[in-house]
Amino acid sequence: MPRLITDKFKIHVAEQIVESISEIDPTNLYLFIGKTDGWSDEDNPPAPTSSIANTSYNYWNDMLSAKKVTPADIKHIIPRISWSFDSNYFAYTHDSNELFENDFYVVTDDNNVYKCLQNNLSNGASTVKPTGTGVSIIETTDGYKWKFMYTIKPQDVLKFSDSNFIPVQKVSIGTIVGNQKDVEDTAINGSIDIISKQSNGYFKVTLQSDPVNLDGETQDFIIGETLYSPVSNTYGELIEFNNGNTDIIVNPLGEKFSKDEVIIGSLSGARGTILLDPVSTYKFNEGRLTSVLNSTALFLSSTADSQYDNIYVDSTIYITNNAGQGEQSKIIRYDSQSRRIIVETPFTVTPNTSSGYIISPSLNIKGDGKQAIGRTIGNNTHGVTATLISNKGYDYTYATATIYANTQHGVGASSKVIIGPVGGHGKNAIEELNGNRLMIDMTLNGNEFGFFTTSNDYRQFGLLRDPIDFTDGSFFDEIYASQMITLELIEMSGRFTLDEKIYVGDTLSNSTANGFLVDFSTRDKMRLNSVFGNFSVDSRITGDQSGATAKISQVTERSMKPYSGDILYIENKKTVQRLMDQVENYKIILEF
């Protein structure tokens, strides 16, 4: 039976880990280091394994010290996709199964993160860097539309950014002001921010004469066949052809045909030469109103059609400036002699003779939401070139957008509604940009108040969850932990050496207790790890290699009860030598 673990579940798991560290009763997560004894091949550490023997016991035995992970040390991250000139970016769409596998967002050199909502309608190159941190959609002159999501904080740039990843965030609870808070607060659930134009509509192509075959004899095209130009390699679907009429209707399949091109029918073999540049079957007009009778009766400019009544019926008039700016209404009547239109819905603010207008095909949005309004723009040369949103509406989970006008003169253009994520674009950057990875960034400074050795090396580090306190059995929650036992010594004879086995008994093989010598904090105080058995006061110890001996005067146990917490992550590496002035930075990436 087919199954799917959704991206939301993966993000949820990552969120739960972050939240668990910040809760009132938090998960205690620790970065630990370990293993002072060498690999069989120091240049090629073995891959760690998840056997019970290792995860439950051996990694614990090799452990040296641990440092607590704080909420400031962990962050959701996403792959770094840096904006670069002349690169192509994928436009967000709600129905793509590969959205998160594509470059649909960018981070700029200003450390601003933007989501791509439209990529100049043809998946073309981005040549203008998005800028700005406002709540409105950002339109650039290269035809791209972007949504500002957030700015990476300076401290997070240093801590959680690298060549492969950047942090992704939501506004913290209690945040009062900020650019990202503005974006989240103004996001509208189910709003329609983008309606993508899919096709420009049909074009009228005028031929120099009736089509002919190779022998020059009259040969009709076949409706529905593909027409092509062998010179420009452009194609179009033949929509309408009438015998004896040199005007044909073509649906371009890509770029449209051009004047003087020869076009050939793929089935009929008929061919003809184009007399004029093809023009859209839709009617467009723009200008300034010459007179206004009232809020529903307006007179168009002298550029409007003066021959055909009702030619603009079902098209939309949009007021571009001055009185009534931003309003639109559908035309229900047109008188060509007077160039007067009657609109379906009265304008709230009545336009005047200073008001500019655009007439273009109407856009009808239908769906389960409310109040979304759109319009088209275009021209006679290119047809419908774009679909625009006049009012985003709200609460849409599905919608369609139909482009239509008077069917006698315009048809063929299509569009697709792009539904935003739940809450709206920018409401939840972690979910919207697929923040299913975490980065834990930890720094070890010198001996970290004596809890970490600076006299020896190590070869392993990892993450430990909810260890138990060695002394009282409660959850261990201190900042630092030492997993080395400390022996204070008297009656010393000889000189112990680092990394040798220290044991109690006649020989190492029959010892009652033994462990690796990690370091000396003073001449008479040593620390051991990988301890087996119990070292006790008054016992005598011997160095397996040095032969040195001493008597134990005091034993200080480990901070955490061995084998009590869960090893969540382990990494083997080449030898790391620790020094007092050394700073080590660890970035652990967890992906779900």
C-alpha positions, 0 to 999 in steps of 0.5 A: 500500500503506497504511503507518504511521510509528509514534509510537514511531519518532518518539520514537526519533528524538527520543531519538537526538538527545538521546542523541547529545549526551551520548555519549562521542563526542558529536554537536556541535550549535551554535546560531548567529546570522547575517545582518547585511544587511537584508531587502528588507522588514524588517517581514516576513522571508521564509520560509527555504528548504531549497535546496542553495544556502541550506542548504549555502552561503548560511546558512554565509556569513551566519553570525556566531557559534555556541554549543554546545548541551549536554545541559542545554540540550535536553529532551523536551517535551509539550503543556501540559495544565493541570488546571482545575476542571470540565474533562473529561479522556480516560481512557487506553486501550490501543486508542485510535487518538486517545489522543495527540490527547486530553487524557489527562494533566494538569500541576497548579499543583504542577508534578506530572504525572498520567496519567488512568486513569479519568474517572468512568466517563462522561467527566465533569468533573474537580472534584478536583485530583489530588495526591500523588506516591506509586506507587499509583493516586490516586482522587479523590471525583469518580470520577477515577483518576490515576497520578502520573508525575513532578514537573517540576524547578524548573530545568526549570520555568524553562528548558523550560516555557512556556504551550504545553509542559512537559518530560517526563523519565525517571529518569537513569542512576545516580539512587538516590532520588526520587519518579519513580524509585519510580514507575518501579521499582514499575511492573509489566509487563502489570499490569491497573490498570483494568477499566472498567465498560461497563454496569450490567446489566439491571433489573426494571421492574414496571408498574402493569398489563398494557401497552395501546395508545392505545385502552386495549386490551391490547397486548404489547410486542415483545422486543428493541424499544426502550422510551422515555419521552417525558417524561424522554427515556430509553431501554431495550432490552426483554430479557424480557416474558411475557404476563400478567406486569407484570414486564419486564426492561430493559437501560437505554440510558443512564439507567434509567427511574423510578417513575410514568413512562409507557414506550412500545414503539417497534415495538409502540406498547404503553405502560405506567406504571411502578409501582416504581423499577426494581431490578437483576436482580443480588443484592447484600448487605453487612454483618458476619459473624454467625458463622464456622465455618472458612475456607470456611463463614461466616454472613451478616448478617440482611440477607441473603436468607432465602427462596432457596437458592443465590441468591448462588452464583457471586457473590463475597464480599469482606472489607472490614475486620478479619480477612481484610481484602482477601481474596475468594472465590467462593460455591459454596453458600448456605443461605437458612435459616441464611444460611450460605455455602460459598466455593470457595477458603479464606481465607488469614486466616479472617474473624471476627464483626468482619469486614465483607463485600460480596457482588456479582457475580463478575468473571472475568479471562482473558488471557495474563498471570497472577494478575490478580483483580478484583471488582465493586461495586454495589447493587440501585438502580443495579446494577453500578456499578464494577469494581475490581482486587484484584490487578493481576497481570502480563505481560498483553498482552490480557485480557477480564473477564466479569461473572457471577452466578447466571444466574437473577437477574443478567445484562447487566453488561459491562466492558473490561480496559484494558492498560497500556503495556509496563513498566507505567504510569509506567515510561517517561513519555517514551513514555507521554506521547508525548514526540516533541518536543524543546525546545532552550533557549539563552541568549546573554549579551552578547558571550559572551567576545567571540565574539558581536558587540554592535555590530551586529544579526542576522536569522537563527539556526539549528542546526548539526551537526558542523562541522569545525575550520578549523585541523586538520580535526577535528570542532570541539567548542569551546564558542564559535565565531566565523565572522567573520574578524578583520583587524588594520590599520595605515596607516588613512585615513578611517573605515569604517562598519558593514555596508559591503562591505570589499574588496581591489582597485581596485573591489568588482566586480573585487575579489579578496576582500570581506566585510561589516564586522560590527564593530570590536573596537578601532579597528584591528581589524575583523571581517567575515562573508560573506567571499569570496576570501582576505584576506592580510597586506600587502593594502590594503582599501577601504570600499565606502561610506566610501572609507576604506582600511587595510593588513592586518597580521594575519588571524585565520581563522574557527573552523569550516571553512565548509560543513563541518557540516549546517544542521539548522534555520533561522529568519528573524526581524526585526532583533535589535540586540545590546548588551553587557548584553543577554540573549537566550533562544532556545527551538527546538522540534523535532517528529518 
